[in-house]
């Protein structure tokens, strides 16, 4: 069983105003989940959101794994994967039984 939580619907109004960029919203959500003790497994983002993260964060926003034999990319300390789904999905363990996901838009 898994569950999905809409991040943008759960933020208090003042937090939405402070997190005006996708990068700020994603960073805030990752920090919130880590503080809550959840184990973030990976992030998935659509092409549109990946481009936005690069535009907002620069070339170092998403980096390729330093091992040339590993086909992975990283956003901070978290693996980030391309996705056909829209928005940004954060997959984690520890909130419900099995995997759950939070959506950042």
Order of alpha helices (4+ residues) and beta strands (2+ residues): beta-alpha-alpha-alpha-beta-alpha-beta-beta-beta-beta-beta
